């Protein structure tokens, strides 16, 4: 059995387009196998990776069979990574990739094979934030549902919870190709010429060669110095005692704001739960049905994030499906290769909750 980075499931086609930012973005499409209904709906996947890492080449191992075999086309997309891109840039890329997909999937998949108005959004970790934030922007038509897998939804409360977790005195010394000083300096790199739209998810270069990785991801990928720097920045930031503060430096670009009040207002504007609470205060209760999946032992994104999101959505009258795995850490679901819910939530979505 192969170990290390998982391989991309077969049967896809790759597509690229130039976004309004001038950056070339990529979309990978897997047709439903077979479509339960024709025209079929599609699932739009936004990958995680701390806004600094990972890629769109390989869907989570349970998502691929959990949705594709139940009649969904799968569409996975890239976006500009931090620290050159800000979180609202990543949101813009995600929205633009969705719009491009809705415009082009009929020609990619064939006439009558897809209903581009019947789609759901999926995101895990950083992608969970982006997917739920997309849900506050999409209205014509809105997604039929949103799947947020251990994603941050309220950056201010996550910062308060995580920055106090581990005393600096207990932090393990950093060991890597690049020094902490080099990585900290790179957090503030804003040069658009340095933008990447795909990187390693963690430490793939310690497990397989880039030749082998290219085979598994079915794309030409090299461990260049630039890629290695991005990879170490992601690992270093994720394991740092001040991980959320460093995330704000990388993905919020605080130096571009005149004062703390303006930075705080921006952070609230890209925190889905903050946006929804503001809308609720205005009497607006529209939001897609949402599924929240989280491990209760998650030390990267506290499970309280999902608890709070579920509570707010229920108060708005939004249908919510919750699944919490006792004691499980971040990315716990990657060990599953089939839909792992006792009463498969995928089937529930197909029948009633998604109202597809």
ChimeraX attribute file (.defattr): number of C-alpha atoms within 10 A of each C-alpha:
attribute: neighborCount
match mode: 1-to-1
recipient: residues
	/A:1	2
	/A:2	6
	/A:3	8
	/A:4	13
	/A:5	19
	/A:6	16
	/A:7	19
	/A:8	19
	/A:9	16
	/A:10	8
	/A:11	10
	/A:12	14
	/A:13	13
	/A:14	16
	/A:15	13
	/A:16	14
	/A:17	13
	/A:18	11
	/A:19	16
	/A:20	10
	/A:21	12
	/A:22	8
	/A:23	17
	/A:24	14
	/A:25	21
	/A:26	20
	/A:27	22
	/A:28	20
	/A:29	23
	/A:30	21
	/A:31	23
	/A:32	25
	/A:33	15
	/A:34	14
	/A:35	18
	/A:36	15
	/A:37	13
	/A:38	12
	/A:39	18
	/A:40	22
	/A:41	25
	/A:42	28
	/A:43	26
	/A:44	27
	/A:45	28
	/A:46	25
	/A:47	29
	/A:48	24
	/A:49	20
	/A:50	24
	/A:51	25
	/A:52	32
	/A:53	26
	/A:54	22
	/A:55	23
	/A:56	23
	/A:57	25
	/A:58	19
	/A:59	22
	/A:60	21
	/A:61	19
	/A:62	16
	/A:63	21
	/A:64	22
	/A:65	19
	/A:66	20
	/A:67	21
	/A:68	20
	/A:69	16
	/A:70	18
	/A:71	23
	/A:72	30
	/A:73	26
	/A:74	23
	/A:75	26
	/A:76	24
	/A:77	25
	/A:78	25
	/A:79	30
	/A:80	27
	/A:81	27
	/A:82	29
	/A:83	28
	/A:84	23
	/A:85	25
	/A:86	21
	/A:87	24
	/A:88	17
	/A:89	18
	/A:90	21
	/A:91	21
	/A:92	19
	/A:93	21
	/A:94	24
	/A:95	19
	/A:96	16
	/A:97	25
	/A:98	22
	/A:99	12
	/A:100	15
	/A:101	22
	/A:102	17
	/A:103	12
	/A:104	13
	/A:105	20
	/A:106	16
	/A:107	11
	/A:108	16
	/A:109	16
	/A:110	10
	/A:111	11
	/A:112	11
	/A:113	20
	/A:114	26
	/A:115	16
	/A:116	19
	/A:117	15
	/A:118	21
	/A:119	26
	/A:120	26
	/A:121	27
	/A:122	25
	/A:123	22
	/A:124	27
	/A:125	25
	/A:126	24
	/A:127	28
	/A:128	27
	/A:129	29
	/A:130	32
	/A:131	30
	/A:132	28
	/A:133	21
	/A:134	22
	/A:135	24
	/A:136	18
	/A:137	12
	/A:138	13
	/A:139	12
	/A:140	7
	/A:141	10
	/A:142	19
	/A:143	21
	/A:144	22
	/A:145	26
	/A:146	26
	/A:147	26
	/A:148	27
	/A:149	26
	/A:150	32
	/A:151	29
	/A:152	29
	/A:153	29
	/A:154	22
	/A:155	22
	/A:156	15
	/A:157	13
	/A:158	18
	/A:159	17
	/A:160	12
	/A:161	15
	/A:162	18
	/A:163	16
	/A:164	11
	/A:165	11
	/A:166	12
	/A:167	10
	/A:168	11
	/A:169	8
	/A:170	8
	/A:171	11
	/A:172	10
	/A:173	8
	/A:174	12
	/A:175	10
	/A:176	12
	/A:177	11
	/A:178	14
	/A:179	13
	/A:180	17
	/A:181	8
	/A:182	12
	/A:183	17
	/A:184	16
	/A:185	10
	/A:186	16
	/A:187	23
	/A:188	18
	/A:189	16
	/A:190	16
	/A:191	10
	/A:192	13
	/A:193	8
	/A:194	12
	/A:195	18
	/A:196	22
	/A:197	21
	/A:198	21
	/A:199	24
	/A:200	23
	/A:201	18
	/A:202	16
	/A:203	15
	/A:204	16
	/A:205	16
	/A:206	8
	/A:207	12
	/A:208	14
	/A:209	13
	/A:210	16
	/A:211	13
	/A:212	14
	/A:213	23
	/A:214	15
	/A:215	14
	/A:216	17
	/A:217	18
	/A:218	17
	/A:219	13
	/A:220	10
	/A:221	17
	/A:222	16
	/A:223	17
	/A:224	10
	/A:225	10
	/A:226	13
	/A:227	17
	/A:228	18
	/A:229	18
	/A:230	25
	/A:231	22
	/A:232	23
	/A:233	24
	/A:234	27
	/A:235	19
	/A:236	21
	/A:237	22
	/A:238	19
	/A:239	14
	/A:240	17
	/A:241	21
	/A:242	18
	/A:243	19
	/A:244	23
	/A:245	16
	/A:246	19
	/A:247	22
	/A:248	19
	/A:249	18
	/A:250	27
	/A:251	23
	/A:252	23
	/A:253	21
	/A:254	19
	/A:255	11
	/A:256	9
	/A:257	13
	/A:258	9
	/A:259	10
	/A:260	11
	/A:261	10
	/A:262	13
	/A:263	18
	/A:264	13
	/A:265	11
	/A:266	15
	/A:267	20
	/A:268	17
	/A:269	16
	/A:270	23
	/A:271	20
	/A:272	25
	/A:273	26
	/A:274	19
	/A:275	16
	/A:276	22
	/A:277	17
	/A:278	14
	/A:279	15
	/A:280	16
	/A:281	9
	/A:282	9
	/A:283	10
	/A:284	12
	/A:285	17
	/A:286	17
	/A:287	23
	/A:288	25
	/A:289	23
	/A:290	26
	/A:291	22
	/A:292	23
	/A:293	19
	/A:294	31
	/A:295	23
	/A:296	20
	/A:297	17
	/A:298	19
	/A:299	14
	/A:300	20
	/A:301	26
	/A:302	22
	/A:303	24
	/A:304	18
	/A:305	20
	/A:306	28
	/A:307	14
	/A:308	14
	/A:309	23
	/A:310	21
	/A:311	13
	/A:312	17
	/A:313	22
	/A:314	14
	/A:315	11
	/A:316	18
	/A:317	13
	/A:318	17
	/A:319	16
	/A:320	19
	/A:321	16
	/A:322	14
	/A:323	15
	/A:324	16
	/A:325	16
	/A:326	11
	/A:327	11
	/A:328	15
	/A:329	19
	/A:330	21
	/A:331	17
	/A:332	15
	/A:333	22
	/A:334	13
	/A:335	11
	/A:336	12
	/A:337	14
	/A:338	15
	/A:339	19
	/A:340	14
	/A:341	10
	/A:342	6
	/A:343	9
	/A:344	12
	/A:345	18
	/A:346	17
	/A:347	15
	/A:348	13
	/A:349	19
	/A:350	17
	/A:351	11
	/A:352	9
	/A:353	20
	/A:354	22
	/A:355	12
	/A:356	14
